[in-house]
């Protein structure tokens, strides 16, 4: 490539302005950019983009581009830091998106890499491979990449916000690697591509983060723009309220660290089971869980049966968990679950400066009061009359009971966790 850096940039900007409106994902953006570089004769055989994230489960995120025939060459080694990966297929190439757990930036693979140098020094890094050279190499990754026929490796730090940086790297097999003009061109265009890429990533991470902290339904609702004070919907739902039996007494016997472990053990099995059967956890209230299973008239019974399945499966998981805890000399966990079916108000309440997206209504209060009767009645799961009518199984009627804060006595039914 003999064109000047300026003329290359002019041509790139023409391409950028035409193509960017058509691109709707970070994977397509990365693929399209590398395809453009291929038209310039840069012979890219690997591209990598990565960044730290603001996410409680994922510390780093990496996008890798490679030709289809290089899948095995650039395959990822699954270890304890691996979270998940996803492939995007394109004609003759692919983009693999990999998420890594907390601790990935302290791993030896990262600290002994040119990316660590790039991010700490805020400088670009270029390594030209020499034909026939067998080492030593300044970084282990370069020794791994050498057999691919690489002639040059280039990495660039890209500022995202404040002092936060991402990185982009390219591997070429172009004879003699990248020249000075090409390196200047790549530095400038990679920074521009990274800004667009980060816009996509930030959007995806924001929606994911909202989902984790607010729940999938609520997170999606907030992300879509339903954020105004007093904006509420009436929905029909099965309401679930559960908490740990004798939690106060247990807490007095345990250290704060042990209490946190107990809560995480319980939430760690309860929340996945609720979500697996169509429920959404709205709140973690101390040791309690408030969840909803929305339904419409046509699927009222189906949703009710899913709630019953969630109860039974959670009972099985709780039994297994307690066997494990007891073998470790830990206190067993027993819970009480209250269920009710009714209309709730779902949306934003609070003040102009502090909003909460939640559910309110008499049905929510009734459900929590029913759950509070589990200890008194010696049952793990209790339900209202409305819920009992919704799920066509055998129920044990326990009579009418006066519930705190509820004006009239309510019939309460028991349900077994065993099949």
PLY file of the C-alpha trace (Angstrom):
ply
format ascii 1.0
element vertex 419
property float x
property float y
property float z
element edge 418
property int vertex1
property int vertex2
end_header
0.00 0.00 0.00
1.73 3.15 -1.20
-0.95 5.79 -0.68
-0.30 8.49 1.89
-1.95 8.21 5.30
-4.12 11.25 4.51
-5.50 9.83 1.26
-6.12 6.52 3.01
-8.04 8.32 5.73
-10.10 10.27 3.20
-11.13 7.04 1.48
-11.85 5.41 4.83
-14.10 8.27 5.92
-16.09 7.97 2.69
-16.58 4.27 3.44
-17.35 4.94 7.11
-20.09 7.49 6.40
-21.80 5.18 3.91
-21.53 1.92 5.87
-22.08 2.94 9.49
-25.85 3.53 9.19
-26.21 -0.08 7.96
-24.37 -1.62 10.91
-26.46 -2.64 13.90
-24.16 -4.74 16.09
-20.58 -4.70 17.42
-19.83 -8.04 15.73
-20.92 -6.75 12.32
-18.96 -3.54 12.90
-15.73 -5.43 13.61
-16.27 -7.79 10.67
-17.04 -4.92 8.27
-13.98 -2.95 9.33
-11.64 -5.89 8.80
-13.22 -6.63 5.43
-12.45 -3.03 4.46
-8.84 -3.52 5.53
-8.68 -6.64 3.36
-9.64 -4.56 0.30
-6.54 -2.48 1.01
-4.35 -5.57 0.87
-3.53 -5.65 4.59
-4.12 -9.43 4.80
-5.52 -9.55 8.34
-5.67 -13.07 9.80
-6.78 -12.16 13.33
-8.41 -9.21 15.03
-9.13 -8.76 18.72
-11.04 -6.07 20.62
-11.47 -6.08 24.37
-12.58 -3.98 27.30
-13.34 -4.11 31.00
-17.01 -4.03 31.92
-19.15 -2.67 34.73
-20.86 -5.96 35.47
-21.03 -8.09 38.65
-20.52 -11.35 36.73
-18.31 -10.35 33.80
-15.03 -8.44 34.20
-13.79 -8.40 30.62
-15.30 -8.76 27.17
-13.40 -9.75 24.01
-14.37 -9.84 20.33
-12.16 -12.02 18.14
-12.33 -12.02 14.31
-10.65 -14.71 12.23
-11.08 -16.59 8.93
-13.17 -19.77 9.21
-10.13 -21.98 8.63
-8.50 -20.50 11.76
-11.16 -21.54 14.30
-8.98 -24.24 15.82
-5.87 -22.07 15.75
-7.53 -19.33 17.78
-9.76 -21.56 19.90
-10.25 -20.36 23.46
-9.00 -22.34 26.44
-11.92 -22.82 28.82
-10.89 -22.32 32.44
-12.40 -21.08 35.69
-12.31 -17.48 34.40
-14.35 -18.33 31.31
-17.96 -17.12 31.56
-19.53 -17.68 28.15
-18.99 -17.25 24.42
-21.07 -16.75 21.30
-20.22 -17.12 17.61
-21.34 -14.89 14.74
-20.85 -16.46 11.32
-20.01 -14.41 8.22
-18.99 -15.49 4.71
-15.50 -17.00 5.11
-14.99 -15.62 8.63
-16.44 -15.46 12.14
-16.54 -13.24 15.21
-16.40 -14.90 18.62
-17.60 -12.88 21.61
-16.15 -14.13 24.89
-16.97 -13.01 28.42
-14.55 -13.57 31.29
-15.29 -13.66 35.01
-13.81 -11.52 37.76
-10.07 -12.05 38.07
-9.33 -12.21 34.35
-7.16 -9.08 34.35
-5.05 -10.55 37.16
-4.46 -13.80 35.27
-0.96 -14.65 34.06
-2.28 -14.86 30.50
-3.25 -11.19 30.66
-0.42 -9.76 32.76
2.20 -11.40 30.50
0.72 -10.02 27.28
1.28 -6.98 25.06
-2.25 -5.87 25.97
-1.13 -5.29 29.55
1.69 -3.09 28.22
-0.66 -1.21 25.88
-3.22 -0.49 28.59
-0.72 0.58 31.25
1.61 2.62 29.03
-1.20 4.07 26.85
1.13 3.46 23.88
0.74 1.41 20.73
2.74 -1.79 20.34
4.04 -3.28 17.08
6.00 -6.49 16.67
7.34 -7.54 13.23
7.80 -11.31 12.88
10.99 -12.36 11.11
10.96 -15.36 8.77
12.75 -18.34 10.31
13.00 -16.75 13.76
12.21 -19.22 16.57
12.49 -17.00 19.64
12.70 -15.89 22.28
9.67 -13.58 21.97
8.88 -10.64 24.26
5.44 -12.09 25.06
4.10 -15.70 25.11
1.15 -14.81 22.85
3.55 -13.81 20.06
5.21 -17.22 20.20
1.75 -18.80 19.93
0.83 -16.63 16.93
4.09 -17.08 15.00
3.18 -20.49 13.46
0.07 -18.94 11.86
2.30 -17.29 9.26
2.02 -13.88 10.90
4.35 -11.12 9.77
3.19 -8.35 12.10
1.20 -7.81 15.32
-0.21 -4.38 16.17
-2.09 -3.33 19.33
-3.67 0.03 20.12
-5.09 1.42 23.40
-8.38 3.26 23.02
-9.78 5.60 25.66
-13.42 5.00 26.51
-14.28 7.31 29.37
-12.08 9.08 31.88
-9.13 6.79 32.53
-10.82 3.66 31.23
-9.22 2.03 28.19
-10.07 -0.69 25.70
-7.68 -2.34 23.27
-7.68 -3.42 19.64
-5.11 -5.67 18.01
-4.54 -6.90 14.46
-2.40 -9.74 13.12
-1.27 -9.67 9.48
0.42 -12.08 7.08
1.15 -9.31 4.56
4.74 -9.65 3.32
7.07 -7.67 5.62
4.17 -6.71 7.92
2.75 -3.19 8.31
4.80 -0.18 7.20
4.86 3.21 8.96
2.09 4.70 6.80
-0.17 1.72 7.47
0.50 1.84 11.21
-0.46 5.52 11.30
-3.62 4.80 9.31
-4.56 1.87 11.55
-3.99 3.86 14.74
-6.40 6.56 13.61
-9.08 4.29 12.15
-8.98 1.83 15.04
-9.72 4.68 17.43
-12.67 5.75 15.31
-14.02 2.20 15.03
-13.56 1.72 18.77
-15.77 4.72 19.55
-18.60 3.20 17.51
-17.92 -0.24 18.97
-18.03 1.11 22.51
-21.41 2.73 21.83
-22.81 -0.70 20.96
-21.11 -2.39 23.91
-22.28 0.24 26.38
-25.85 -0.21 25.20
-25.71 -4.00 25.58
-24.01 -3.82 28.98
-26.52 -1.27 30.25
-29.46 -3.48 29.32
-27.74 -6.52 30.85
-26.93 -4.63 34.04
-30.51 -3.41 34.37
-31.68 -6.99 33.95
-29.44 -8.21 36.77
-30.41 -5.52 39.25
-34.06 -5.00 38.29
-35.05 -8.30 36.66
-35.43 -9.08 32.95
-38.94 -7.66 32.52
-38.33 -4.55 34.61
-34.86 -3.98 33.19
-36.19 -4.17 29.65
-39.08 -1.86 30.53
-36.78 0.76 32.07
-34.31 0.47 29.19
-37.09 1.02 26.66
-37.86 4.39 28.26
-40.73 3.77 30.65
-39.13 5.76 33.44
-41.61 8.44 34.47
-42.90 8.90 38.00
-46.41 7.53 38.42
-46.35 5.57 35.16
-48.07 2.34 36.26
-49.69 -0.68 34.62
-52.39 -2.95 35.98
-51.38 -6.57 35.45
-52.81 -9.92 36.49
-50.19 -12.03 38.17
-49.42 -14.83 40.56
-47.51 -13.16 43.38
-44.80 -15.10 45.21
-43.34 -14.10 48.54
-40.86 -16.37 50.29
-38.43 -15.98 53.15
-36.20 -18.07 55.38
-37.89 -19.55 58.44
-36.51 -18.32 61.78
-34.07 -16.03 59.98
-33.69 -13.69 62.97
-32.86 -16.58 65.30
-30.40 -18.06 62.81
-28.70 -14.69 62.27
-27.98 -14.38 65.99
-26.01 -17.63 65.89
-23.94 -16.86 62.81
-21.20 -14.40 61.92
-22.05 -11.74 59.30
-19.99 -13.66 56.74
-21.91 -16.87 57.47
-25.22 -15.03 57.17
-24.24 -13.71 53.75
-23.25 -17.22 52.66
-26.58 -18.59 53.89
-28.51 -15.94 51.95
-26.46 -16.53 48.81
-27.00 -20.29 49.10
-30.77 -19.80 49.30
-31.05 -17.10 46.65
-28.67 -19.08 44.44
-31.20 -21.91 44.06
-34.48 -20.00 44.51
-34.02 -17.25 41.93
-33.00 -19.55 39.02
-35.99 -21.82 39.70
-38.42 -18.89 39.79
-37.04 -17.51 36.54
-36.89 -20.93 34.85
-40.67 -21.24 35.17
-41.58 -17.79 33.94
-41.35 -15.74 37.12
-39.51 -12.50 37.65
-37.84 -11.60 40.92
-38.63 -7.97 41.64
-37.11 -7.53 45.08
-34.76 -9.16 47.52
-36.07 -7.99 50.88
-33.52 -9.04 53.48
-34.01 -12.81 53.48
-37.19 -12.54 51.39
-38.01 -12.80 47.70
-40.86 -10.95 46.00
-41.61 -12.33 42.54
-44.41 -12.22 40.00
-45.67 -14.60 37.31
-47.79 -12.42 34.98
-50.63 -14.10 33.09
-53.54 -13.36 30.79
-56.95 -14.99 30.67
-55.96 -17.54 28.03
-52.89 -18.85 29.91
-54.04 -18.41 33.50
-53.95 -22.12 34.35
-50.72 -22.75 32.47
-48.94 -20.07 34.48
-50.44 -21.47 37.67
-49.04 -24.91 36.88
-45.61 -23.39 36.22
-45.69 -21.79 39.66
-46.45 -25.20 41.15
-43.55 -26.74 39.23
-41.22 -24.00 40.46
-42.31 -24.76 44.03
-41.68 -28.48 43.64
-38.32 -28.12 41.88
-37.16 -25.59 44.44
-38.16 -28.00 47.20
-35.96 -30.67 45.60
-33.03 -28.26 45.28
-33.44 -27.05 48.86
-33.31 -30.66 50.07
-30.04 -31.24 48.17
-28.61 -27.96 49.44
-29.39 -28.87 53.05
-27.71 -32.26 52.67
-24.58 -30.46 51.50
-24.77 -27.80 54.22
-25.29 -30.42 56.94
-22.29 -32.41 55.69
-20.26 -29.22 56.12
-21.60 -28.64 59.62
-23.78 -25.70 58.56
-27.34 -24.83 59.59
-30.10 -26.12 57.31
-32.28 -23.65 55.42
-36.06 -23.90 55.55
-38.33 -21.42 53.85
-41.95 -20.37 53.82
-43.68 -19.45 50.56
-46.88 -17.45 50.22
-48.80 -17.47 46.92
-51.70 -15.37 45.71
-53.30 -14.54 42.38
-54.63 -11.09 41.67
-54.23 -7.65 40.17
-51.18 -5.55 40.95
-49.91 -2.11 39.98
-46.52 -2.34 38.28
-44.36 0.70 37.57
-42.57 3.76 38.95
-43.14 5.16 42.41
-41.02 7.47 44.53
-39.87 11.08 44.17
-38.41 13.12 41.35
-34.90 12.34 42.61
-35.35 8.70 43.67
-37.53 6.21 41.80
-38.27 2.57 42.41
-39.72 0.25 39.78
-41.87 -2.18 41.75
-45.32 -3.65 42.36
-47.88 -2.34 44.82
-51.43 -3.20 45.76
-53.52 -5.12 48.27
-52.57 -8.39 46.53
-48.88 -7.86 47.35
-49.62 -7.19 51.02
-51.90 -10.23 51.23
-49.21 -12.49 49.75
-46.59 -11.42 52.30
-49.07 -11.97 55.15
-49.87 -15.46 53.89
-46.15 -16.28 53.78
-45.90 -15.06 57.36
-48.37 -17.77 58.44
-46.11 -20.65 57.30
-44.42 -20.99 60.68
-47.64 -20.77 62.68
-49.40 -23.37 60.53
-46.36 -25.59 60.13
-46.44 -25.56 56.33
-43.71 -24.70 53.84
-46.10 -23.41 51.19
-49.40 -21.59 51.67
-51.78 -20.14 49.11
-54.83 -17.91 48.94
-58.25 -19.09 47.78
-57.80 -17.23 44.48
-54.55 -19.06 43.78
-56.01 -22.43 44.81
-58.78 -21.97 42.24
-56.22 -21.18 39.55
-54.18 -24.38 39.96
-56.27 -27.57 39.51
-54.61 -29.82 42.11
-55.61 -31.15 45.49
-55.41 -28.57 48.24
-55.67 -28.85 51.98
-57.99 -26.13 53.25
-56.71 -24.77 56.55
-59.71 -22.60 57.36
-60.09 -18.84 57.65
-57.42 -16.82 59.36
-57.11 -13.21 60.44
-54.07 -11.73 58.77
-52.24 -8.65 60.03
-53.27 -5.55 58.09
-56.06 -7.37 56.22
-59.59 -6.31 57.16
-61.42 -9.63 56.78
-60.36 -13.24 57.51
-59.04 -15.16 54.51
-59.16 -18.84 53.62
-55.72 -20.35 53.43
-54.69 -23.51 51.62
-51.64 -25.72 51.94
-49.67 -27.24 49.08
-47.10 -29.99 49.34
-43.61 -29.56 47.87
-43.48 -33.32 47.23
-44.90 -34.83 44.05
0 1
1 2
2 3
3 4
4 5
5 6
6 7
7 8
8 9
9 10
10 11
11 12
12 13
13 14
14 15
15 16
16 17
17 18
18 19
19 20
20 21
21 22
22 23
23 24
24 25
25 26
26 27
27 28
28 29
29 30
30 31
31 32
32 33
33 34
34 35
35 36
36 37
37 38
38 39
39 40
40 41
41 42
42 43
43 44
44 45
45 46
46 47
47 48
48 49
49 50
50 51
51 52
52 53
53 54
54 55
55 56
56 57
57 58
58 59
59 60
60 61
61 62
62 63
63 64
64 65
65 66
66 67
67 68
68 69
69 70
70 71
71 72
72 73
73 74
74 75
75 76
76 77
77 78
78 79
79 80
80 81
81 82
82 83
83 84
84 85
85 86
86 87
87 88
88 89
89 90
90 91
91 92
92 93
93 94
94 95
95 96
96 97
97 98
98 99
99 100
100 101
101 102
102 103
103 104
104 105
105 106
106 107
107 108
108 109
109 110
110 111
111 112
112 113
113 114
114 115
115 116
116 117
117 118
118 119
119 120
120 121
121 122
122 123
123 124
124 125
125 126
126 127
127 128
128 129
129 130
130 131
131 132
132 133
133 134
134 135
135 136
136 137
137 138
138 139
139 140
140 141
141 142
142 143
143 144
144 145
145 146
146 147
147 148
148 149
149 150
150 151
151 152
152 153
153 154
154 155
155 156
156 157
157 158
158 159
159 160
160 161
161 162
162 163
163 164
164 165
165 166
166 167
167 168
168 169
169 170
170 171
171 172
172 173
173 174
174 175
175 176
176 177
177 178
178 179
179 180
180 181
181 182
182 183
183 184
184 185
185 186
186 187
187 188
188 189
189 190
190 191
191 192
192 193
193 194
194 195
195 196
196 197
197 198
198 199
199 200
200 201
201 202
202 203
203 204
204 205
205 206
206 207
207 208
208 209
209 210
210 211
211 212
212 213
213 214
214 215
215 216
216 217
217 218
218 219
219 220
220 221
221 222
222 223
223 224
224 225
225 226
226 227
227 228
228 229
229 230
230 231
231 232
232 233
233 234
234 235
235 236
236 237
237 238
238 239
239 240
240 241
241 242
242 243
243 244
244 245
245 246
246 247
247 248
248 249
249 250
250 251
251 252
252 253
253 254
254 255
255 256
256 257
257 258
258 259
259 260
260 261
261 262
262 263
263 264
264 265
265 266
266 267
267 268
268 269
269 270
270 271
271 272
272 273
273 274
274 275
275 276
276 277
277 278
278 279
279 280
280 281
281 282
282 283
283 284
284 285
285 286
286 287
287 288
288 289
289 290
290 291
291 292
292 293
293 294
294 295
295 296
296 297
297 298
298 299
299 300
300 301
301 302
302 303
303 304
304 305
305 306
306 307
307 308
308 309
309 310
310 311
311 312
312 313
313 314
314 315
315 316
316 317
317 318
318 319
319 320
320 321
321 322
322 323
323 324
324 325
325 326
326 327
327 328
328 329
329 330
330 331
331 332
332 333
333 334
334 335
335 336
336 337
337 338
338 339
339 340
340 341
341 342
342 343
343 344
344 345
345 346
346 347
347 348
348 349
349 350
350 351
351 352
352 353
353 354
354 355
355 356
356 357
357 358
358 359
359 360
360 361
361 362
362 363
363 364
364 365
365 366
366 367
367 368
368 369
369 370
370 371
371 372
372 373
373 374
374 375
375 376
376 377
377 378
378 379
379 380
380 381
381 382
382 383
383 384
384 385
385 386
386 387
387 388
388 389
389 390
390 391
391 392
392 393
393 394
394 395
395 396
396 397
397 398
398 399
399 400
400 401
401 402
402 403
403 404
404 405
405 406
406 407
407 408
408 409
409 410
410 411
411 412
412 413
413 414
414 415
415 416
416 417
417 418
